[in-house]
Amino acid sequence: GENVEQHPSTLSVQEGDSAVIKCTYSDSASNYFPWYKQELGKRPQLIIDIRSNVGEKKDQRIAVTLNKTAKHFSLHITETQPEDSAVYFCAATSYDKVIFGPGTSLSVIP
Amino acid sequence: SAVISQKPSRDICQRGTSLTIQCQVDSQVTMMFWYRQQPGQSLTLIATANQGSEATYESGFVIDKFPISRPNLTFSTLTVSNMSPEDSSIYLCSARGWQETQYFGPGTRLLVL
């Protein structure tokens, strides 16, 4: 089955700096890659997603890149703000199932 | 986007008992799922809830322990049976719409004593 790895597990950045989270997946059949943000005590919220026929997607301060050959995808957050502090999960969809990475705890220091 | 509600939001149960969690979606969805999230951990898929037929369980999860129903397109239940303290966790319902986007319910926080 699909296996998703994610790095780093924790990340601290100064407000205004950029944050990058990297993920790898194992199943070459995976074709949809969502990213979720989960604040403490709340449900995961979809923040951006990318499909396998696209290499990059951007939404304001958030961008995601996908390298299908290497089975890598990354989340980039620019101009970070304290409200970006949360746990971020990458995920891969294989055979209709969304499999999550272990998560990255992002802290943005004011 | 689909709005998903769950109840109960939390419960404290005695070992050996069972708890049924309900999940309601406000619009028709193609697929529904149940996840478990231990504190500080990622989300683990328990099963896919299939309308009108038996759920499809992931490795490590069995129907006798986690029976699931989905009588229609917008409603599903998960039962945690014969509970032990190891079942203490957050249980999340999830639903996918026609455009593959998957949304989550608020979760049910379960503590087993």
gemmi code that builds the backbone of each chain (N, CA, C; Angstrom):
import gemmi

chains = {
    "A": [
        ("GLY", (0.812, -1.192, 0.000), (0.000, 0.000, 0.000), (0.859, 1.260, 0.000)),
        ("GLU", (0.172, 2.381, -0.059), (0.872, 3.663, -0.099), (1.525, 3.984, 1.246)),
        ("ASN", (2.719, 4.586, 1.182), (3.429, 5.053, 2.363), (3.909, 6.476, 2.100)),
        ("VAL", (3.580, 7.381, 3.014), (3.946, 8.786, 2.835), (4.888, 9.196, 3.961)),
        ("GLU", (6.027, 9.725, 3.584), (6.975, 10.240, 4.557), (7.016, 11.763, 4.470)),
        ("GLN", (7.347, 12.399, 5.590), (7.282, 13.855, 5.662), (8.414, 14.379, 6.526)),
        ("HIS", (9.040, 15.477, 6.058), (10.150, 16.089, 6.801), (10.109, 17.606, 6.662)),
        ("PRO", (10.486, 18.353, 7.698), (10.894, 17.867, 9.006), (9.663, 17.570, 9.878)),
        ("SER", (9.873, 16.998, 11.033), (8.755, 16.750, 11.929), (8.381, 18.012, 12.704)),
        ("THR", (9.365, 18.867, 12.953), (9.117, 20.168, 13.565), (9.905, 21.229, 12.813)),
        ("LEU", (9.357, 22.434, 12.788), (9.969, 23.521, 12.037), (9.634, 24.836, 12.732)),
        ("SER", (10.658, 25.602, 13.043), (10.463, 26.931, 13.621), (11.048, 27.966, 12.679)),
        ("VAL", (10.275, 29.003, 12.400), (10.744, 30.076, 11.531), (10.378, 31.407, 12.145)),
        ("GLN", (11.123, 32.439, 11.764), (10.795, 33.786, 12.176), (9.665, 34.318, 11.297)),
        ("GLU", (8.821, 35.102, 11.902), (7.735, 35.725, 11.139), (8.299, 36.446, 9.921)),
        ("GLY", (7.680, 36.205, 8.780), (8.135, 36.830, 7.544), (9.040, 35.951, 6.701)),
        ("ASP", (9.648, 34.949, 7.336), (10.485, 34.017, 6.585), (9.606, 32.988, 5.871)),
        ("SER", (10.261, 32.169, 5.038), (9.553, 31.100, 4.330), (9.702, 29.777, 5.070)),
        ("ALA", (8.730, 28.899, 4.847), (8.765, 27.548, 5.415), (8.565, 26.544, 4.284)),
        ("VAL", (9.336, 25.469, 4.327), (9.225, 24.428, 3.311), (9.081, 23.071, 3.998)),
        ("ILE", (8.096, 22.322, 3.575), (7.859, 20.976, 4.092), (7.900, 20.011, 2.910)),
        ("LYS", (8.643, 18.916, 3.082), (8.838, 17.981, 1.969), (8.238, 16.614, 2.278)),
        ("CYS", (7.675, 16.006, 1.251), (7.071, 14.685, 1.397), (7.482, 13.789, 0.244)),
        ("THR", (7.513, 12.487, 0.530), (7.710, 11.491, -0.504), (6.611, 10.445, -0.388)),
        ("TYR", (6.315, 9.816, -1.500), (5.299, 8.763, -1.498), (5.849, 7.552, -2.232)),
        ("SER", (5.211, 6.414, -2.014), (5.779, 5.174, -2.544), (5.013, 4.608, -3.744)),
        ("ASP", (3.736, 4.887, -3.841), (2.901, 4.268, -4.868), (2.842, 5.147, -6.119)),
        ("SER", (3.419, 4.670, -7.198), (3.448, 5.461, -8.434), (2.049, 5.674, -9.017)),
        ("ALA", (1.059, 4.930, -8.533), (-0.318, 5.107, -9.008), (-1.015, 6.281, -8.329)),
        ("SER", (-0.428, 6.820, -7.285), (-1.049, 7.963, -6.602), (-1.131, 9.145, -7.543)),
        ("ASN", (-2.277, 9.836, -7.545), (-2.482, 10.899, -8.527), (-3.063, 12.185, -7.961)),
        ("TYR", (-3.239, 12.235, -6.652), (-3.825, 13.437, -6.046), (-3.163, 13.641, -4.698)),
        ("PHE", (-2.707, 14.898, -4.455), (-1.872, 15.155, -3.289), (-2.393, 16.393, -2.552)),
        ("PRO", (-3.208, 16.195, -1.530), (-3.711, 17.329, -0.746), (-2.807, 17.635, 0.442)),
        ("TRP", (-2.876, 18.885, 0.891), (-2.192, 19.313, 2.106), (-3.245, 19.836, 3.076)),
        ("TYR", (-3.109, 19.412, 4.349), (-4.043, 19.828, 5.374), (-3.314, 20.561, 6.495)),
        ("LYS", (-4.024, 21.525, 7.061), (-3.532, 22.264, 8.225), (-4.438, 21.917, 9.400)),
        ("GLN", (-3.849, 21.572, 10.528), (-4.652, 21.235, 11.702), (-4.171, 22.052, 12.896)),
        ("GLU", (-5.041, 22.928, 13.349), (-4.762, 23.692, 14.560), (-5.168, 22.866, 15.762)),
        ("LEU", (-4.601, 23.174, 16.888), (-4.797, 22.383, 18.093), (-6.274, 22.247, 18.437)),
        ("GLY", (-6.723, 21.009, 18.571), (-8.106, 20.753, 18.957), (-9.120, 20.911, 17.846)),
        ("LYS", (-8.664, 21.128, 16.612), (-9.584, 21.344, 15.497), (-9.423, 20.263, 14.433)),
        ("ARG", (-10.356, 20.260, 13.518), (-10.307, 19.270, 12.450), (-9.275, 19.666, 11.401)),
        ("PRO", (-8.752, 18.714, 10.625), (-7.856, 19.068, 9.510), (-8.620, 19.875, 8.458)),
        ("GLN", (-7.951, 20.922, 7.948), (-8.545, 21.770, 6.924), (-7.683, 21.712, 5.672)),
        ("LEU", (-8.300, 21.463, 4.533), (-7.578, 21.450, 3.267), (-7.093, 22.857, 2.929)),
        ("ILE", (-5.799, 22.998, 2.648), (-5.273, 24.314, 2.301), (-4.868, 24.417, 0.837)),
        ("ILE", (-4.460, 23.341, 0.237), (-4.090, 23.339, -1.175), (-3.947, 21.891, -1.621)),
        ("ASP", (-4.128, 21.658, -2.899), (-3.954, 20.304, -3.419), (-3.357, 20.384, -4.819)),
        ("ILE", (-2.818, 19.278, -5.290), (-2.238, 19.235, -6.629), (-2.483, 17.857, -7.217)),
        ("ARG", (-2.746, 17.847, -8.502), (-2.971, 16.588, -9.193), (-1.748, 16.215, -10.007)),
        ("SER", (-1.667, 14.955, -10.386), (-0.426, 14.439, -10.953), (-0.123, 14.988, -12.339)),
        ("ASN", (-1.081, 15.637, -12.974), (-0.817, 16.201, -14.303), (-0.334, 17.646, -14.233)),
        ("VAL", (-0.059, 18.120, -13.000), (0.386, 19.496, -12.787), (1.669, 19.464, -11.974)),
        ("GLY", (2.637, 20.341, -12.300), (3.901, 20.345, -11.579), (3.950, 21.328, -10.426)),
        ("GLU", (3.123, 22.374, -10.508), (3.159, 23.409, -9.485), (1.804, 24.090, -9.406)),
        ("LYS", (1.455, 24.506, -8.189), (0.208, 25.244, -7.992), (0.422, 26.248, -6.881)),
        ("LYS", (-0.155, 27.437, -7.066), (0.065, 28.501, -6.082), (-1.265, 29.132, -5.695)),
        ("ASP", (-1.377, 29.466, -4.422), (-2.562, 30.151, -3.918), (-2.091, 31.154, -2.888)),
        ("GLN", (-1.929, 32.392, -3.313), (-1.466, 33.487, -2.461), (-0.098, 33.149, -1.867)),
        ("ARG", (0.013, 32.952, -0.563), (1.315, 32.713, 0.048), (1.705, 31.238, 0.074)),
        ("ILE", (0.836, 30.398, -0.432), (1.070, 28.951, -0.372), (1.281, 28.411, -1.778)),
        ("ALA", (2.280, 27.542, -1.911), (2.527, 26.886, -3.191), (2.890, 25.437, -2.941)),
        ("VAL", (2.569, 24.602, -3.901), (2.935, 23.196, -3.821), (3.583, 22.793, -5.137)),
        ("THR", (4.635, 21.997, -5.045), (5.318, 21.471, -6.224), (5.275, 19.956, -6.175)),
        ("LEU", (5.285, 19.347, -7.343), (5.223, 17.895, -7.458), (6.232, 17.417, -8.478)),
        ("ASN", (7.031, 16.440, -8.089), (7.957, 15.772, -9.000), (7.552, 14.300, -9.048)),
        ("LYS", (6.781, 13.939, -10.076), (6.265, 12.574, -10.160), (7.368, 11.548, -10.354)),
        ("THR", (8.383, 11.924, -11.102), (9.468, 10.984, -11.370), (10.156, 10.567, -10.071)),
        ("ALA", (10.424, 11.565, -9.239), (11.110, 11.301, -7.976), (10.138, 10.945, -6.855)),
        ("LYS", (8.841, 11.076, -7.088), (7.806, 10.846, -6.077), (8.001, 11.762, -4.877)),
        ("HIS", (8.255, 13.038, -5.192), (8.430, 14.051, -4.163), (7.389, 15.132, -4.365)),
        ("PHE", (6.882, 15.705, -3.273), (6.082, 16.913, -3.370), (6.343, 17.770, -2.139)),
        ("SER", (6.214, 19.076, -2.311), (6.610, 20.004, -1.258), (5.587, 21.114, -1.102)),
        ("LEU", (5.521, 21.623, 0.122), (4.676, 22.776, 0.449), (5.584, 23.944, 0.783)),
        ("HIS", (5.293, 25.092, 0.183), (6.069, 26.290, 0.437), (5.121, 27.368, 0.957)),
        ("ILE", (5.465, 27.924, 2.118), (4.695, 29.033, 2.670), (5.628, 30.236, 2.743)),
        ("THR", (5.261, 31.311, 2.069), (6.083, 32.519, 2.096), (5.477, 33.532, 3.066)),
        ("GLU", (6.328, 34.470, 3.490), (5.897, 35.558, 4.378), (5.069, 35.009, 5.547)),
        ("THR", (5.643, 34.075, 6.265), (4.899, 33.399, 7.319), (4.401, 34.376, 8.382)),
        ("GLN", (3.246, 34.018, 8.950), (2.603, 34.819, 9.993), (2.332, 33.913, 11.201)),
        ("PRO", (2.196, 34.485, 12.387), (1.946, 33.653, 13.577), (0.749, 32.728, 13.410)),
        ("GLU", (-0.261, 33.152, 12.679), (-1.449, 32.305, 12.492), (-1.196, 31.107, 11.568)),
        ("ASP", (-0.006, 31.057, 10.972), (0.369, 29.873, 10.194), (0.831, 28.734, 11.104)),
        ("SER", (1.043, 29.022, 12.374), (1.485, 28.000, 13.332), (0.404, 26.924, 13.452)),
        ("ALA", (0.789, 25.687, 13.198), (-0.151, 24.551, 13.203), (0.631, 23.304, 12.832)),
        ("VAL", (-0.089, 22.178, 12.775), (0.489, 20.951, 12.233), (0.015, 20.810, 10.786)),
        ("TYR", (0.945, 20.551, 9.905), (0.639, 20.391, 8.485), (0.852, 18.936, 8.084)),
        ("PHE", (-0.141, 18.409, 7.378), (-0.068, 17.023, 6.902), (-0.080, 17.007, 5.377)),
        ("CYS", (0.874, 16.301, 4.783), (0.758, 15.994, 3.374), (0.027, 14.661, 3.241)),
        ("ALA", (-0.502, 14.407, 2.080), (-1.236, 13.167, 1.866), (-1.162, 12.785, 0.399)),
        ("ALA", (-1.370, 11.514, 0.147), (-1.405, 11.002, -1.215), (-2.629, 10.120, -1.361)),
        ("THR", (-3.272, 10.215, -2.524), (-4.464, 9.413, -2.781), (-4.130, 8.301, -3.744)),
        ("SER", (-4.381, 7.096, -3.282), (-4.123, 5.913, -4.085), (-5.330, 4.994, -3.988)),
        ("TYR", (-5.893, 4.630, -5.127), (-7.066, 3.756, -5.152), (-8.169, 4.285, -4.241)),
        ("ASP", (-8.442, 5.580, -4.365), (-9.536, 6.243, -3.652), (-9.299, 6.445, -2.168)),
        ("LYS", (-8.130, 6.104, -1.651), (-7.858, 6.272, -0.220), (-6.814, 7.354, -0.021)),
        ("VAL", (-7.100, 8.273, 0.899), (-6.143, 9.321, 1.234), (-5.296, 8.837, 2.399)),
        ("ILE", (-3.990, 8.745, 2.156), (-3.040, 8.288, 3.167), (-2.198, 9.480, 3.596)),
        ("PHE", (-2.112, 9.689, 4.900), (-1.466, 10.877, 5.432), (-0.021, 10.625, 5.835)),
        ("GLY", (0.794, 11.669, 5.684), (2.129, 11.657, 6.244), (2.065, 11.883, 7.743)),
        ("PRO", (3.199, 11.785, 8.436), (3.206, 11.885, 9.897), (3.016, 13.289, 10.447)),
        ("GLY", (3.132, 14.306, 9.602), (2.872, 15.672, 10.042), (4.137, 16.466, 10.358)),
        ("THR", (4.005, 17.789, 10.203), (5.055, 18.743, 10.553), (4.463, 19.814, 11.447)),
        ("SER", (5.032, 19.973, 12.623), (4.571, 21.020, 13.527), (5.344, 22.299, 13.227)),
        ("LEU", (4.641, 23.288, 12.697), (5.254, 24.555, 12.312), (4.981, 25.610, 13.378)),
        ("SER", (6.041, 26.237, 13.830), (5.913, 27.367, 14.769), (6.473, 28.609, 14.097)),
        ("VAL", (5.688, 29.663, 14.060), (6.131, 30.936, 13.511), (6.331, 31.888, 14.672)),
        ("ILE", (7.568, 32.323, 14.834), (7.942, 33.143, 15.990), (7.798, 34.613, 15.642)),
        ("PRO", (6.959, 35.338, 16.408), (6.733, 36.762, 16.087), (8.011, 37.582, 16.263)),
    ],
    "B": [
        ("SER", (-18.285, 23.342, -0.566), (-17.667, 22.353, 0.292), (-18.721, 21.686, 1.177)),
        ("ALA", (-18.467, 20.427, 1.516), (-19.391, 19.677, 2.361), (-19.199, 20.055, 3.827)),
        ("VAL", (-20.310, 20.159, 4.535), (-20.267, 20.408, 5.973), (-20.581, 19.092, 6.674)),
        ("ILE", (-19.697, 18.692, 7.564), (-19.813, 17.397, 8.219), (-19.980, 17.595, 9.723)),
        ("SER", (-20.971, 16.935, 10.285), (-21.173, 16.993, 11.729), (-21.035, 15.591, 12.313)),
        ("GLN", (-20.607, 15.553, 13.540), (-20.433, 14.284, 14.244), (-21.028, 14.409, 15.630)),
        ("LYS", (-21.565, 13.288, 16.112), (-21.942, 13.260, 17.510), (-21.793, 11.862, 18.077)),
        ("PRO", (-21.397, 11.730, 19.342), (-21.112, 12.842, 20.247), (-19.779, 13.516, 19.917)),
        ("SER", (-19.570, 14.705, 20.481), (-18.293, 15.381, 20.276), (-17.222, 14.785, 21.179)),
        ("ARG", (-17.639, 14.276, 22.304), (-16.730, 13.608, 23.222), (-17.505, 12.693, 24.134)),
        ("ASP", (-16.809, 11.696, 24.688), (-17.450, 10.796, 25.629), (-16.397, 10.111, 26.483)),
        ("ILE", (-16.807, 9.751, 27.676), (-15.981, 8.961, 28.583), (-16.721, 7.656, 28.822)),
        ("CYS", (-16.060, 6.543, 28.527), (-16.734, 5.251, 28.577), (-15.960, 4.273, 29.454)),
        ("GLN", (-16.671, 3.285, 29.933), (-16.052, 2.231, 30.726), (-15.573, 1.115, 29.796)),
        ("ARG", (-14.485, 0.473, 30.182), (-13.973, -0.632, 29.366), (-15.026, -1.724, 29.257)),
        ("GLY", (-15.044, -2.368, 28.096), (-15.993, -3.442, 27.857), (-17.302, -2.981, 27.234)),
        ("THR", (-17.549, -1.681, 27.231), (-18.777, -1.161, 26.629), (-18.526, -0.773, 25.179)),
        ("SER", (-19.579, -0.344, 24.488), (-19.476, 0.067, 23.086), (-20.023, 1.476, 22.921)),
        ("LEU", (-19.510, 2.187, 21.937), (-19.962, 3.538, 21.625), (-20.186, 3.654, 20.124)),
        ("THR", (-21.317, 4.226, 19.757), (-21.598, 4.469, 18.339), (-21.489, 5.951, 18.042)),
        ("ILE", (-20.697, 6.284, 17.039), (-20.477, 7.656, 16.604), (-21.246, 7.866, 15.306)),
        ("GLN", (-21.956, 8.977, 15.244), (-22.744, 9.280, 14.054), (-22.089, 10.397, 13.245)),
        ("CYS", (-22.198, 10.289, 11.947), (-21.640, 11.284, 11.031), (-22.693, 11.658, 10.001)),
        ("GLN", (-22.935, 12.964, 9.870), (-23.938, 13.454, 8.926), (-23.290, 14.488, 8.010)),
        ("VAL", (-23.505, 14.335, 6.716), (-22.993, 15.289, 5.732), (-24.170, 16.063, 5.162)),
        ("ASP", (-23.940, 17.339, 4.870), (-25.065, 18.178, 4.445), (-25.370, 18.082, 2.958)),
        ("SER", (-24.575, 17.320, 2.213), (-24.814, 17.175, 0.786), (-24.370, 15.786, 0.351)),
        ("GLN", (-24.834, 15.382, -0.805), (-24.472, 14.041, -1.269), (-22.984, 13.985, -1.587)),
        ("VAL", (-22.363, 12.941, -1.137), (-20.933, 12.747, -1.357), (-20.711, 11.373, -1.974)),
        ("THR", (-19.558, 11.226, -2.599), (-19.275, 9.956, -3.264), (-18.749, 8.917, -2.285)),
        ("MET", (-17.906, 9.342, -1.376), (-17.285, 8.375, -0.476), (-17.237, 8.938, 0.941)),
        ("MET", (-17.300, 8.033, 1.920), (-17.161, 8.402, 3.321), (-16.124, 7.493, 3.969)),
        ("PHE", (-15.386, 8.041, 4.901), (-14.285, 7.323, 5.547), (-14.301, 7.583, 7.051)),
        ("TRP", (-13.672, 6.676, 7.771), (-13.439, 6.875, 9.197), (-11.949, 6.784, 9.474)),
        ("TYR", (-11.457, 7.789, 10.221), (-10.053, 7.848, 10.613), (-9.942, 7.859, 12.133)),
        ("ARG", (-8.768, 7.467, 12.602), (-8.448, 7.584, 14.020), (-7.195, 8.430, 14.150)),
        ("GLN", (-7.177, 9.303, 15.164), (-6.011, 10.149, 15.398), (-5.655, 10.113, 16.881)),
        ("GLN", (-4.544, 9.495, 17.185), (-4.040, 9.499, 18.548), (-3.456, 10.875, 18.840)),
        ("PRO", (-3.431, 11.313, 20.096), (-2.896, 12.639, 20.437), (-1.485, 12.835, 19.885)),
        ("GLY", (-1.282, 13.935, 19.191), (0.032, 14.254, 18.651), (0.460, 13.407, 17.474)),
        ("GLN", (-0.451, 12.616, 16.929), (-0.106, 11.722, 15.829), (-0.856, 12.095, 14.555)),
        ("SER", (-0.557, 11.354, 13.509), (-1.217, 11.582, 12.224), (-2.571, 10.863, 12.192)),
        ("LEU", (-3.217, 10.968, 11.064), (-4.514, 10.326, 10.879), (-4.305, 8.946, 10.267)),
        ("THR", (-4.958, 7.952, 10.846), (-4.888, 6.585, 10.353), (-6.250, 6.173, 9.834)),
        ("LEU", (-6.286, 5.709, 8.604), (-7.545, 5.300, 8.001), (-8.011, 3.983, 8.605)),
        ("ILE", (-9.246, 3.978, 9.130), (-9.828, 2.745, 9.675), (-10.507, 1.961, 8.555)),
        ("ALA", (-11.400, 2.658, 7.837), (-12.177, 1.959, 6.813), (-12.878, 2.946, 5.904)),
        ("THR", (-13.266, 2.458, 4.751), (-14.127, 3.171, 3.818), (-15.553, 2.679, 4.045)),
        ("ALA", (-16.464, 3.611, 4.285), (-17.863, 3.245, 4.512), (-18.575, 3.176, 3.171)),
        ("ASN", (-19.055, 2.025, 2.803), (-19.707, 1.818, 1.509), (-21.222, 1.850, 1.696)),
        ("GLN", (-21.891, 2.581, 0.805), (-23.342, 2.667, 0.925), (-23.980, 1.330, 0.636)),
        ("GLY", (-24.776, 0.860, 1.574), (-25.567, -0.343, 1.366), (-24.801, -1.639, 1.343)),
        ("SER", (-23.533, -1.611, 1.687), (-22.751, -2.852, 1.729), (-21.702, -2.745, 2.823)),
        ("GLU", (-20.987, -3.830, 3.026), (-20.003, -3.877, 4.105), (-18.863, -2.893, 3.858)),
        ("ALA", (-18.367, -2.311, 4.931), (-17.254, -1.383, 4.814), (-15.975, -2.115, 4.413)),
        ("THR", (-15.042, -1.378, 3.868), (-13.736, -1.917, 3.482), (-12.715, -1.484, 4.523)),
        ("TYR", (-12.151, -2.430, 5.236), (-11.275, -2.144, 6.362), (-9.802, -2.168, 5.969)),
        ("GLU", (-9.038, -1.304, 6.617), (-7.599, -1.271, 6.418), (-6.946, -2.325, 7.318)),
        ("SER", (-5.706, -2.609, 6.978), (-4.955, -3.594, 7.753), (-4.899, -3.165, 9.215)),
        ("GLY", (-5.204, -4.102, 10.097), (-5.173, -3.821, 11.523), (-6.518, -3.461, 12.121)),
        ("PHE", (-7.522, -3.315, 11.278), (-8.868, -2.971, 11.741), (-9.845, -4.019, 11.236)),
        ("VAL", (-10.744, -4.478, 12.121), (-11.666, -5.547, 11.759), (-13.099, -5.150, 12.068)),
        ("ILE", (-14.020, -5.765, 11.349), (-15.432, -5.415, 11.450), (-15.995, -5.704, 12.836)),
        ("ASP", (-15.556, -6.749, 13.487), (-16.102, -7.085, 14.807), (-15.786, -6.002, 15.827)),
        ("LYS", (-14.646, -5.339, 15.671), (-14.224, -4.305, 16.605), (-14.794, -2.934, 16.215)),
        ("PHE", (-14.872, -2.678, 14.914), (-15.307, -1.368, 14.401), (-16.413, -1.539, 13.352)),
        ("PRO", (-17.571, -2.027, 13.735), (-18.645, -2.131, 12.749), (-19.059, -0.754, 12.244)),
        ("ILE", (-19.289, -0.669, 10.940), (-19.615, 0.590, 10.269), (-20.874, 0.389, 9.444)),
        ("SER", (-21.735, 1.389, 9.486), (-22.903, 1.370, 8.600), (-22.913, 2.632, 7.757)),
        ("ARG", (-23.527, 2.524, 6.583), (-23.774, 3.693, 5.739), (-25.075, 3.418, 4.980)),
        ("PRO", (-26.191, 3.737, 5.590), (-27.479, 3.402, 4.969), (-27.850, 4.277, 3.779)),
        ("ASN", (-27.246, 5.462, 3.686), (-27.523, 6.335, 2.538), (-26.293, 7.160, 2.210)),
        ("LEU", (-26.426, 8.090, 1.258), (-25.253, 8.808, 0.767), (-24.693, 9.820, 1.759)),
        ("THR", (-25.460, 10.217, 2.764), (-25.031, 11.321, 3.620), (-24.862, 10.968, 5.088)),
        ("PHE", (-25.016, 9.707, 5.459), (-24.981, 9.325, 6.873), (-24.188, 8.045, 7.072)),
        ("SER", (-23.390, 8.033, 8.153), (-22.626, 6.830, 8.479), (-22.445, 6.751, 9.993)),
        ("THR", (-22.299, 5.540, 10.495), (-21.972, 5.343, 11.903), (-20.756, 4.444, 12.038)),
        ("LEU", (-20.004, 4.711, 13.082), (-18.875, 3.865, 13.481), (-19.111, 3.448, 14.918)),
        ("THR", (-19.048, 2.164, 15.191), (-19.150, 1.666, 16.549), (-17.785, 1.169, 17.004)),
        ("VAL", (-17.395, 1.589, 18.184), (-16.183, 1.056, 18.801), (-16.651, 0.052, 19.843)),
        ("SER", (-16.364, -1.221, 19.608), (-16.945, -2.285, 20.413), (-15.980, -2.790, 21.480)),
        ("ASN", (-16.571, -3.259, 22.570), (-15.772, -3.884, 23.642), (-14.509, -3.067, 23.923)),
        ("MET", (-14.724, -1.818, 24.291), (-13.631, -0.860, 24.382), (-12.628, -1.169, 25.481)),
        ("SER", (-11.397, -0.809, 25.204), (-10.308, -0.865, 26.174), (-9.626, 0.502, 26.189)),
        ("PRO", (-8.801, 0.785, 27.196), (-8.132, 2.099, 27.228), (-7.332, 2.408, 25.961)),
        ("GLU", (-6.865, 1.385, 25.260), (-6.097, 1.608, 24.019), (-6.954, 2.208, 22.905)),
        ("ASP", (-8.264, 2.142, 23.059), (-9.171, 2.738, 22.065), (-9.369, 4.230, 22.291)),
        ("SER", (-8.812, 4.766, 23.352), (-8.915, 6.206, 23.602), (-8.221, 6.956, 22.474)),
        ("SER", (-8.970, 7.823, 21.814), (-8.443, 8.487, 20.626), (-9.477, 9.492, 20.138)),
        ("ILE", (-9.131, 10.188, 19.069), (-10.098, 11.007, 18.353), (-10.494, 10.253, 17.092)),
        ("TYR", (-11.797, 10.127, 16.869), (-12.311, 9.435, 15.689), (-12.932, 10.488, 14.764)),
        ("LEU", (-12.466, 10.492, 13.527), (-12.878, 11.514, 12.568), (-13.602, 10.883, 11.389)),
        ("CYS", (-14.737, 11.458, 11.074), (-15.454, 11.098, 9.863), (-14.956, 11.992, 8.732)),
        ("SER", (-14.898, 11.455, 7.536), (-14.451, 12.225, 6.384), (-15.315, 11.889, 5.183)),
        ("ALA", (-15.488, 12.870, 4.312), (-16.318, 12.654, 3.133), (-15.680, 13.314, 1.923)),
        ("ARG", (-15.873, 12.680, 0.792), (-15.311, 13.206, -0.454), (-16.439, 13.547, -1.419)),
        ("GLY", (-16.322, 14.745, -1.992), (-17.310, 15.156, -2.972), (-16.953, 14.705, -4.370)),
        ("TRP", (-17.649, 15.252, -5.335), (-17.473, 14.833, -6.715), (-16.142, 15.286, -7.294)),
        ("GLN", (-15.519, 16.299, -6.693), (-14.253, 16.799, -7.224), (-13.049, 16.317, -6.438)),
        ("GLU", (-13.196, 15.223, -5.766), (-12.087, 14.536, -5.093), (-11.656, 15.209, -3.796)),
        ("THR", (-12.094, 16.433, -3.548), (-11.719, 17.109, -2.312), (-12.339, 16.391, -1.118)),
        ("GLN", (-11.546, 16.175, -0.098), (-12.005, 15.425, 1.061), (-12.054, 16.342, 2.275)),
        ("TYR", (-13.191, 16.297, 2.981), (-13.410, 17.140, 4.143), (-13.560, 16.268, 5.384)),
        ("PHE", (-13.330, 16.913, 6.539), (-13.378, 16.194, 7.800), (-14.438, 16.760, 8.734)),
        ("GLY", (-14.999, 15.853, 9.531), (-15.862, 16.275, 10.609), (-15.022, 16.783, 11.773)),
        ("PRO", (-15.680, 17.303, 12.816), (-14.952, 17.888, 13.944), (-14.298, 16.847, 14.856)),
        ("GLY", (-14.663, 15.586, 14.689), (-14.058, 14.539, 15.499), (-14.851, 14.233, 16.760)),
        ("THR", (-14.680, 13.006, 17.231), (-15.246, 12.549, 18.500), (-14.084, 12.146, 19.394)),
        ("ARG", (-13.982, 12.828, 20.517), (-12.880, 12.562, 21.458), (-13.346, 11.512, 22.459)),
        ("LEU", (-12.726, 10.349, 22.414), (-13.138, 9.217, 23.241), (-12.073, 8.903, 24.283)),
        ("LEU", (-12.521, 8.793, 25.524), (-11.654, 8.360, 26.621), (-12.271, 7.105, 27.233)),
        ("VAL", (-11.474, 6.045, 27.297), (-11.948, 4.782, 27.874), (-11.212, 4.538, 29.181)),
        ("LEU", (-11.998, 4.352, 30.236), (-11.399, 4.159, 31.567), (-11.328, 2.688, 31.948)),
    ],
}
model = gemmi.Model(1)
for chain_id, residues in chains.items():
    chain = gemmi.Chain(chain_id)
    for i, (resn, *xyz) in enumerate(residues, 1):
        res = gemmi.Residue()
        res.name, res.seqid = resn, gemmi.SeqId(i, " ")
        for name, pos in zip(("N", "CA", "C"), xyz):
            atom = gemmi.Atom()
            atom.name, atom.element = name, gemmi.Element(name[0])
            atom.pos, atom.b_iso = gemmi.Position(*pos), 0.0
            res.add_atom(atom)
        chain.add_residue(res)
    model.add_chain(chain)
structure = gemmi.Structure()
structure.add_model(model)
structure.setup_entities()
